[in-house]
Amino acid sequence: MVMAYYRAMLRQQGSWGTSNRKWRMVRKSNVLSNLVLVAVFLSCVAVLFAQDSPSPDHGSMHLSGSVTALHPAAKVTIPAEANRPVYKPAQCDAEGNIYFRAYQSDDRKVPVVRADSAGKTTQYSLDSDADFATATAYDFSILPSGDLYQPVQVGKDVYIVAFDKQGGIRWKTRLEKQFWVSRLVVFDDKSFLVIGTEVQPQSGGPQSGGNDTRTYQPVAALFDRNGRLIRNVTLGTDAAADEKHGRPGTDLKSTPPLLALLGSDGQAGADGKVYLMVRLDPPVVYVIDVAGRTVRSFNVNPPDSRMAAVSMSLDNNKLAILFRHAFQGMSHGEDIISVFDLSRGTEIGRFSAAAELGTVRACFRSNDFVFIGSEQGSLAIQHSNANTPASNSMGDGKHTH
């Protein structure tokens, strides 16, 4: 998703730059600006491959603590979806429906697909609205109820689009702030945490030879359903204030850099707060309330120093984070899923997931870890758990959510 985001930024640099008649005058500075973007883009490739590419089998990996192996359980084929890579994120709702975006050659508006427990699908598409003919959309967010939302980029404008359960557009709103949107995390039908990049043109002085320069600043802000900016979210600052006032479970954190923020993953918890995992070293989970205040934060240490956080999901008072080795080849080893207690921020369980389960984890519910895998040329929902293979084979092949 991060790679696609930067491809879109590079494709549409003209919409943020000077007019065509000034192109020759600022050509040199625009080339330099593009080189800055390319440098940031290349630096994010490692994060992208850690998420979306197979990783090597490290026989010398040493993990602290006990690790429980996950075993395949029920598998549900999705006949309408041919086997192909799946973009992150993939998510689940409270009824166990799976939401994902599968690869297509034009990645600007890949429909979100909902697959139910029987493998029946519903598509969420922007194509019914002519205003989104040239739009790009790389992310989505769902509530436990199954309500789905997408951040949509149209030129310099950002929209939030809400869908109904049949996949049609329920409402849309244009945000009053213009920036490049990367991530959306929904609190409820009225409050939205939006993350992206603000491109700020700066006129050059005599020392720059009259050339224009541009800076790229992170955006993390709370918007309402009408697109109004409620508050700029300052990750780290509010948490530091809580620490000063003696509230437990909070570590002092500085504001995360742009790239780490763009690659974040988040979800609304049962307590109404958003849990945002930012891929720092080590990753940090920020707890944000509906007013946009960072009320708490805690580190989530990887099981191994060579592993990166890929995705997260919530189950009541538990947080599961999938860790994977950085991209170093085309072989795929075991992923490690660490489960944390949300109230304390401490690790309470660790599980290993072999490649046969699938490379994209959608969610977990108690002892059920759900992946998107494949079956006979189609995508499939793969359930797994810590039971022995013999115990799983004794069932009737069906899974109850």
C-alpha positions as CSV (number, residue, x, y, z in Angstrom):
1,M,0.0,0.0,0.0
2,V,2.8,2.4,0.8
3,M,4.4,1.7,-2.6
4,A,1.1,2.5,-4.4
5,Y,0.8,5.6,-2.3
6,Y,4.1,7.0,-3.5
7,R,3.5,5.9,-7.1
8,A,0.4,8.1,-7.0
9,M,2.3,11.0,-5.5
10,L,4.9,10.8,-8.3
11,R,2.2,10.4,-11.0
12,Q,0.4,13.6,-9.9
13,Q,3.3,15.9,-9.0
14,G,2.0,18.5,-11.4
15,S,-1.1,19.1,-9.3
16,W,1.1,20.2,-6.5
17,G,3.8,22.0,-8.5
18,T,3.9,25.2,-10.5
19,S,2.0,25.9,-13.7
20,N,3.2,24.6,-17.0
21,R,4.3,28.0,-18.2
22,K,6.7,28.1,-15.3
23,W,7.9,24.6,-15.8
24,R,11.2,25.4,-17.5
25,M,12.1,27.9,-14.8
26,V,11.6,25.4,-11.9
27,R,12.5,22.3,-13.8
28,K,15.7,21.8,-11.9
29,S,14.0,22.3,-8.5
30,N,11.1,20.0,-9.4
31,V,13.6,17.3,-10.4
32,L,15.3,17.6,-7.0
33,S,11.9,17.5,-5.3
34,N,11.0,14.3,-7.2
35,L,14.4,12.8,-6.2
36,V,13.4,13.5,-2.6
37,L,10.2,11.6,-3.1
38,V,12.0,8.8,-4.8
39,A,14.4,8.6,-1.9
40,V,11.6,8.3,0.5
41,F,9.8,5.8,-1.8
42,L,12.9,3.6,-1.9
43,S,13.3,3.7,1.8
44,C,9.8,2.4,2.2
45,V,10.4,-0.5,0.0
46,A,11.9,-2.5,2.8
47,V,8.7,-1.9,4.9
48,L,6.5,-2.9,1.9
49,F,8.3,-6.1,1.2
50,A,8.2,-7.0,4.9
51,Q,4.5,-6.8,4.5
52,D,3.7,-8.1,1.1
53,S,6.5,-10.4,0.0
54,P,7.5,-13.8,1.1
55,S,10.3,-13.9,3.6
56,P,13.2,-16.3,4.0
57,D,13.4,-19.2,6.4
58,H,15.9,-18.3,9.1
59,G,16.9,-21.5,10.7
60,S,19.2,-19.6,13.1
61,M,16.3,-17.4,14.5
62,H,16.3,-17.3,18.3
63,L,13.1,-16.3,20.0
64,S,12.7,-15.6,23.6
65,G,9.8,-17.2,25.4
66,S,7.7,-20.2,24.3
67,V,6.0,-20.2,20.9
68,T,2.8,-22.2,20.1
69,A,2.4,-23.4,16.5
70,L,-0.9,-22.7,14.7
71,H,-2.5,-25.5,12.7
72,P,-4.9,-25.3,9.8
73,A,-8.5,-25.8,10.7
74,A,-11.6,-25.0,8.5
75,K,-11.0,-23.6,5.0
76,V,-13.7,-21.8,3.0
77,T,-13.2,-21.2,-0.7
78,I,-14.1,-17.9,-2.2
79,P,-15.1,-19.0,-5.7
80,A,-15.6,-15.5,-7.1
81,E,-12.0,-14.5,-6.4
82,A,-9.2,-16.1,-8.4
83,N,-6.0,-16.9,-6.5
84,R,-3.7,-13.8,-6.6
85,P,-1.9,-11.5,-4.1
86,V,-4.0,-9.6,-1.6
87,Y,-3.3,-6.0,-0.5
88,K,-3.1,-5.1,3.1
89,P,-5.0,-4.4,5.2
90,A,-7.5,-7.3,5.5
91,Q,-10.0,-7.0,8.3
92,C,-13.0,-8.8,9.9
93,D,-16.2,-7.5,11.5
94,A,-18.0,-8.9,14.5
95,E,-19.9,-11.4,12.5
96,G,-16.8,-12.9,11.0
97,N,-17.0,-11.5,7.5
98,I,-13.6,-10.9,5.9
99,Y,-12.8,-7.7,4.0
100,F,-9.9,-7.4,1.6
101,R,-8.6,-6.0,-1.7
102,A,-7.1,-8.4,-4.2
103,Y,-4.5,-7.5,-6.8
104,Q,-5.5,-6.0,-10.1
105,S,-3.3,-4.3,-12.7
106,D,-4.8,-0.8,-12.3
107,D,-4.3,-0.4,-8.5
108,R,-5.9,3.1,-8.2
109,K,-9.4,2.0,-7.2
110,V,-9.3,-1.7,-6.3
111,P,-12.8,-2.7,-4.9
112,V,-13.0,-3.9,-1.4
113,V,-14.5,-7.4,-1.2
114,R,-16.5,-8.8,1.7
115,A,-16.6,-12.6,2.0
116,D,-19.0,-14.2,4.4
117,S,-18.5,-17.5,6.3
118,A,-19.7,-19.4,3.2
119,G,-17.4,-17.6,0.8
120,K,-20.1,-15.5,-0.8
121,T,-18.9,-12.1,-1.8
122,T,-20.0,-8.5,-2.0
123,Q,-18.0,-5.7,-3.7
124,Y,-17.7,-2.1,-2.5
125,S,-16.9,0.1,-5.5
126,L,-16.5,3.8,-6.2
127,D,-17.5,3.4,-9.8
128,S,-21.1,4.4,-9.3
129,D,-20.1,8.0,-8.6
130,A,-18.8,10.1,-11.5
131,D,-17.0,12.4,-9.1
132,F,-14.5,9.5,-8.5
133,A,-13.7,8.8,-12.1
134,T,-10.1,9.9,-11.6
135,A,-9.9,9.0,-7.9
136,T,-7.4,6.8,-6.1
137,A,-8.2,4.8,-3.0
138,Y,-5.6,2.6,-1.2
139,D,-7.1,2.0,2.2
140,F,-10.3,1.2,4.0
141,S,-11.6,0.9,7.6
142,I,-14.4,-1.0,9.1
143,L,-16.4,-0.9,12.4
144,P,-17.3,-4.1,14.3
145,S,-20.9,-3.6,12.9
146,G,-19.5,-4.1,9.3
147,D,-19.9,-0.5,8.3
148,L,-17.1,0.2,5.8
149,Y,-15.4,3.5,5.0
150,Q,-12.7,4.6,2.4
151,P,-10.4,7.6,2.2
152,V,-10.5,8.8,-1.5
153,Q,-8.1,11.1,-3.2
154,V,-9.4,13.3,-6.1
155,G,-6.7,15.7,-7.2
156,K,-5.8,17.8,-4.1
157,D,-9.0,16.9,-2.3
158,V,-9.6,14.1,0.2
159,Y,-13.0,12.5,0.6
160,I,-14.3,10.0,3.2
161,V,-16.8,7.6,1.7
162,A,-19.3,5.5,3.7
163,F,-20.8,2.4,2.1
164,D,-24.0,0.5,2.9
165,K,-24.1,-3.3,3.4
166,Q,-24.9,-3.9,-0.3
167,G,-21.7,-2.2,-1.4
168,G,-23.3,1.1,-2.5
169,I,-22.2,4.6,-1.5
170,R,-24.2,5.7,1.5
171,W,-22.6,9.2,1.9
172,K,-19.5,11.1,1.1
173,T,-17.8,14.2,2.5
174,R,-14.9,16.3,1.3
175,L,-12.4,17.2,4.0
176,E,-11.7,20.9,4.5
177,K,-7.9,20.3,4.5
178,Q,-6.0,19.4,1.4
179,F,-3.3,16.8,1.6
180,W,-2.3,13.3,0.3
181,V,-4.2,10.7,2.3
182,S,-2.6,7.4,3.3
183,R,-4.6,5.9,6.1
184,L,-8.1,6.1,7.7
185,V,-9.1,4.7,11.0
186,V,-12.8,5.1,12.0
187,F,-13.9,5.8,15.6
188,D,-17.6,5.7,14.6
189,D,-19.9,7.1,12.0
190,K,-19.1,10.6,13.1
191,S,-15.4,10.7,13.9
192,F,-12.4,9.8,11.7
193,L,-8.6,9.7,12.2
194,V,-7.0,10.5,8.9
195,I,-3.3,10.2,8.2
196,G,-1.3,11.4,5.2
197,T,1.2,13.9,3.8
198,E,1.0,17.6,3.4
199,V,3.1,19.1,0.5
200,Q,4.1,22.6,1.4
201,P,5.6,24.8,-1.4
202,Q,8.2,27.3,-0.2
203,S,9.5,30.2,-2.4
204,G,13.3,30.1,-2.7
205,G,15.4,33.1,-1.7
206,P,18.4,34.6,-3.4
207,Q,20.6,31.7,-2.2
208,S,18.4,29.2,-4.1
209,G,18.6,31.0,-7.4
210,G,14.8,31.6,-7.4
211,N,14.0,27.9,-7.4
212,D,11.0,26.5,-5.6
213,T,11.4,23.9,-2.9
214,R,8.8,21.7,-1.3
215,T,8.6,20.0,2.1
216,Y,6.6,17.0,3.1
217,Q,5.0,17.1,6.5
218,P,3.0,14.3,8.2
219,V,-0.7,14.8,8.8
220,A,-2.6,13.1,11.6
221,A,-5.9,14.7,12.3
222,L,-9.4,14.1,13.5
223,F,-12.3,15.0,11.2
224,D,-16.1,14.9,11.6
225,R,-18.7,13.5,9.2
226,N,-19.0,17.0,7.6
227,G,-15.3,17.1,6.8
228,R,-14.5,19.7,9.4
229,L,-11.1,19.5,11.1
230,I,-11.7,18.9,14.8
231,R,-8.1,18.5,16.0
232,N,-4.6,17.9,14.8
233,V,-3.5,14.7,16.6
234,T,0.0,15.1,18.2
235,L,1.2,11.6,18.8
236,G,3.6,11.6,21.8
237,T,2.8,15.0,23.2
238,D,-0.5,14.1,24.9
239,A,1.0,10.8,26.2
240,A,3.9,12.7,27.7
241,A,1.5,14.9,29.5
242,D,-0.3,11.9,30.9
243,E,3.1,10.5,32.1
244,K,3.8,13.8,33.8
245,H,0.5,13.6,35.7
246,G,1.4,10.1,37.0
247,R,-1.0,8.0,34.8
248,P,0.5,4.5,34.6
249,G,1.3,2.5,31.5
250,T,2.5,5.4,29.4
251,D,6.0,5.8,28.0
252,L,7.4,9.2,26.9
253,K,7.4,9.2,23.1
254,S,8.5,11.8,20.5
255,T,6.4,12.5,17.4
256,P,7.0,9.7,14.9
257,P,8.6,10.5,11.5
258,L,6.6,10.7,8.3
259,L,7.4,7.3,6.8
260,A,6.6,5.4,10.0
261,L,3.3,7.2,10.3
262,L,2.3,6.5,6.7
263,G,2.9,2.8,7.3
264,S,0.8,2.7,10.4
265,D,-2.0,0.3,11.1
266,G,-5.0,1.0,13.3
267,Q,-8.4,-0.1,14.5
268,A,-11.1,1.0,16.8
269,G,-11.4,-1.0,20.0
270,A,-14.4,-2.2,22.0
271,D,-13.7,0.7,24.4
272,G,-14.3,3.3,21.7
273,K,-10.6,4.3,21.4
274,V,-8.4,3.9,18.4
275,Y,-5.3,1.7,18.7
276,L,-2.7,2.9,16.2
277,M,0.5,0.9,15.6
278,V,3.3,2.9,14.2
279,R,6.2,1.0,12.7
280,L,9.0,2.5,14.7
281,D,12.0,0.6,16.1
282,P,10.5,-0.9,18.2
283,P,6.9,-0.4,17.1
284,V,4.7,1.8,19.2
285,V,1.0,1.5,19.8
286,Y,-0.7,4.9,20.5
287,V,-4.2,4.8,22.2
288,I,-6.3,7.8,20.9
289,D,-9.7,8.8,22.3
290,V,-12.6,10.1,20.3
291,A,-11.6,13.7,21.1
292,G,-8.3,13.1,19.2
293,R,-6.1,12.9,22.4
294,T,-3.3,10.4,22.7
295,V,-4.1,9.1,26.1
296,R,-1.5,6.3,26.3
297,S,1.2,4.6,24.4
298,F,3.4,1.5,24.7
299,N,6.1,-0.4,22.9
300,V,5.6,-3.8,21.3
301,N,9.0,-5.5,21.0
302,P,9.5,-7.9,18.1
303,P,10.1,-11.6,18.9
304,D,13.4,-11.2,17.0
305,S,15.5,-8.2,16.1
306,R,15.3,-9.0,12.4
307,M,11.5,-9.1,12.3
308,A,9.2,-6.2,11.4
309,A,5.6,-5.5,12.4
310,V,3.3,-6.2,9.5
311,S,-0.3,-5.9,10.7
312,M,-2.5,-5.7,13.8
313,S,-5.9,-6.7,14.9
314,L,-8.0,-6.4,18.1
315,D,-10.2,-8.9,20.0
316,N,-11.8,-7.3,23.0
317,N,-8.9,-6.6,25.4
318,K,-6.3,-8.3,23.3
319,L,-4.0,-7.0,20.5
320,A,-2.4,-9.4,18.0
321,I,0.5,-8.2,15.9
322,L,2.0,-10.3,13.0
323,F,5.8,-10.0,12.7
324,R,7.7,-11.1,9.6
325,H,11.4,-11.1,8.6
326,A,12.5,-8.4,6.2
327,F,12.5,-9.3,2.5
328,Q,15.7,-11.2,1.6
329,G,14.6,-13.7,-1.0
330,M,11.6,-15.6,-2.4
331,S,11.4,-18.3,0.3
332,H,8.9,-17.9,3.1
333,G,9.5,-18.9,6.7
334,E,7.2,-18.8,9.7
335,D,5.6,-15.6,10.8
336,I,5.3,-14.9,14.5
337,I,2.0,-13.5,16.0
338,S,2.4,-11.8,19.4
339,V,-0.7,-11.2,21.5
340,F,-0.7,-8.4,24.0
341,D,-3.0,-7.4,26.8
342,L,-4.3,-3.9,25.9
343,S,-4.8,-2.7,29.4
344,R,-1.2,-3.3,30.4
345,G,0.6,-3.4,27.1
346,T,2.3,-6.7,28.0
347,E,2.8,-9.7,25.8
348,I,0.7,-12.7,26.9
349,G,1.1,-15.2,24.1
350,R,3.2,-16.0,21.0
351,F,2.2,-18.1,18.0
352,S,4.0,-19.3,14.9
353,A,2.2,-19.3,11.5
354,A,3.6,-21.4,8.6
355,A,3.3,-20.2,5.0
356,E,0.5,-22.7,4.3
357,L,-1.9,-20.7,6.3
358,G,-1.6,-17.7,4.0
359,T,0.5,-14.5,3.9
360,V,-2.3,-12.1,4.9
361,R,-3.8,-12.4,8.4
362,A,-7.3,-10.8,8.6
363,C,-8.2,-11.1,12.3
364,F,-8.3,-13.3,15.4
365,R,-11.0,-14.3,17.8
366,S,-9.9,-16.1,20.9
367,N,-8.3,-19.3,19.6
368,D,-9.2,-18.6,15.9
369,F,-6.6,-16.9,13.7
370,V,-8.0,-16.1,10.3
371,F,-5.8,-15.8,7.1
372,I,-6.5,-15.3,3.5
373,G,-5.0,-18.3,1.6
374,S,-5.9,-20.2,-1.5
375,E,-7.7,-23.4,-2.6
376,Q,-7.8,-24.9,-6.1
377,G,-7.1,-21.6,-8.0
378,S,-9.3,-19.4,-5.8
379,L,-8.7,-17.3,-2.8
380,A,-9.9,-18.9,0.5
381,I,-10.6,-18.1,4.1
382,Q,-8.2,-20.2,6.2
383,H,-9.0,-20.6,9.9
384,S,-6.2,-21.8,12.2
385,N,-5.8,-22.5,15.9
386,A,-3.4,-23.9,18.5
387,N,-5.2,-27.3,18.6
388,T,-3.4,-30.4,17.4
389,P,-4.0,-31.3,13.7
390,A,-5.8,-34.5,14.9
391,S,-8.3,-32.4,17.0
392,N,-9.0,-30.1,14.0
393,S,-9.6,-33.1,11.6
394,M,-12.2,-34.5,14.0
395,G,-14.6,-31.6,13.2
396,D,-17.1,-31.5,10.3
397,G,-15.1,-29.0,8.3
398,K,-17.4,-26.1,9.2
399,H,-16.5,-23.2,11.3
400,T,-18.9,-21.2,13.5
401,H,-18.0,-17.5,14.1
